[in-house]
Each structure stands twice: as structure tokens, then as C-alpha cells.
Amino acid sequence: MTQLKLTPTEPTEAVVLAAVLRYLQCHPKVAWVARMNTGAGMFAHGKAAPSRFTRFGFKGSPDIHGMLKGGRALYVEVKRPSKRNNVSPEQASFLERASKHGGLAFVACSIDDVREVLDA
């Protein structure tokens, strides 16, 4: 007989990101937040123009950029719970520099992580 291992499913990073973004949009300490995409692709620039390779964002940029009321920068790198420590060197460097220079920058795997940081 095969034994089944019953474990709760882990949310995807997209699900965690959507929840964290919604929470931040409603938090009283947050002035604004936005999802920042990074990547590259081939994009057409009109019917007659050939497609061009275009990069957007920058390597290491966190998933969420924002500002707290009062002007302090806010940066959140979102990971699924099992990937909490899977931050790239560029992401770690960005978060460290932002924190060093007065920003609030951290990794979040859940709304609870955000609540803990903002309500500290």
C-alpha cells in the first residue's frame, strides 16, 4: 500500500506578492507602493519597425518599491516561504544598501513578515 504524505501546499510567489502588495496598499504607514518588474524581451515598435530587444528594470531590483508616510523609501523582495533564503547576490546588495542609507528594505514571505517589520 502506498503511503500518502499529507502536507499543506505552499503558496506560489505570485500569490504571496499579490497578498503583500494588497496589505501594503492598505497599511496606514504606507504612502504608496508599486510592483516593479524587471526583465527583457523582444518588442515591436510599430508595424513597419523591426522588433527590438529591450531591457526593463535593473538586476537586483526588489519586487515592490514604495514610500512610507514621512518620505522614507520602502523596498520589499517577495519570496515564497521555502525560498526565503534564495535571495540573489544583487538583491541582497540592493536591500543592504537601501537599509544602510535610511530605507526600509527587507524580504517578505507573508503578510506576517510585513506586519512584523512595519509595526516594530
C-alpha positions in Angstrom: 0.0 0.0 0.0 1.3 3.4 -0.9 1.6 5.9 1.9 0.5 9.4 1.2 2.3 12.3 2.7 -0.2 15.0 3.5 1.4 18.4 3.7 -0.2 21.8 3.1 0.6 23.3 -0.3 2.8 26.2 -0.3 1.6 29.4 -1.9 3.4 30.5 -5.1 5.5 33.6 -5.1 2.8 35.3 -7.3 0.2 34.6 -4.6 2.4 35.9 -1.8 3.3 39.0 -3.9 -0.3 39.9 -4.5 -1.2 39.5 -0.9 1.7 41.6 0.3 1.0 44.3 -2.2 -2.6 44.5 -1.2 -1.7 44.6 2.5 0.8 47.4 1.9 -1.7 49.4 -0.1 -4.0 49.4 3.0 -1.4 49.9 5.7 -1.7 53.3 7.4 2.1 53.9 7.5 2.5 53.5 3.7 2.1 56.5 1.4 2.4 54.4 -1.9 3.6 51.1 -3.3 4.1 49.7 -6.8 5.1 46.4 -8.3 8.4 46.8 -10.2 9.0 44.3 -12.9 12.5 43.5 -14.3 13.4 41.5 -17.4 13.9 41.7 -21.1 12.2 40.8 -24.3 11.7 41.4 -28.0 9.2 44.2 -28.6 7.7 45.5 -31.8 7.8 49.3 -32.2 5.0 49.7 -34.8 4.1 47.7 -37.8 6.9 48.8 -40.1 9.7 48.9 -37.4 11.6 45.7 -36.6 11.3 44.2 -33.1 14.0 45.3 -30.7 15.5 43.7 -27.7 14.7 45.8 -24.7 15.6 45.5 -21.0 13.5 47.0 -18.3 14.2 47.4 -14.6 17.6 46.5 -13.3 19.2 43.4 -11.8 18.6 43.2 -8.1 15.6 45.4 -8.1 13.1 44.3 -5.4 9.6 43.3 -6.3 7.9 46.2 -4.5 9.1 49.8 -4.4 7.3 52.4 -2.3 7.4 55.1 0.3 6.3 55.4 3.9 4.4 58.5 5.1 7.1 60.9 6.0 9.3 60.2 3.0 11.3 57.0 3.9 11.9 54.7 1.0 10.3 51.2 1.1 11.6 48.1 -0.7 10.3 44.6 -0.4 11.7 41.5 -2.0 9.0 38.8 -2.0 9.8 35.1 -1.8 7.7 32.0 -1.3 8.2 30.6 2.2 10.6 27.8 1.2 12.7 30.2 -0.8 13.2 32.8 1.9 17.0 32.4 1.8 17.1 32.3 -2.0 17.9 36.0 -2.5 20.3 36.7 -5.3 23.6 38.5 -4.5 22.3 41.5 -6.4 19.0 41.5 -4.5 20.9 41.2 -1.1 23.2 44.0 -2.1 20.3 46.3 -3.1 18.4 45.6 0.2 21.6 46.2 2.3 22.5 49.5 0.6 18.9 50.8 0.8 18.8 49.9 4.6 22.3 51.4 5.1 21.1 54.7 3.7 17.8 55.0 5.6 15.4 53.0 3.6 13.2 50.2 4.9 14.2 47.2 2.9 13.5 43.5 3.7 12.5 40.1 2.4 8.9 39.0 3.0 7.4 35.6 2.6 4.0 36.5 4.0 1.8 39.3 5.3 3.0 38.4 8.8 6.6 39.3 7.8 5.4 42.7 6.6 3.3 43.3 9.7 6.3 42.5 11.9 8.6 44.9 10.1 6.1 47.8 9.8 4.7 47.5 13.3 8.0 47.2 15.0 
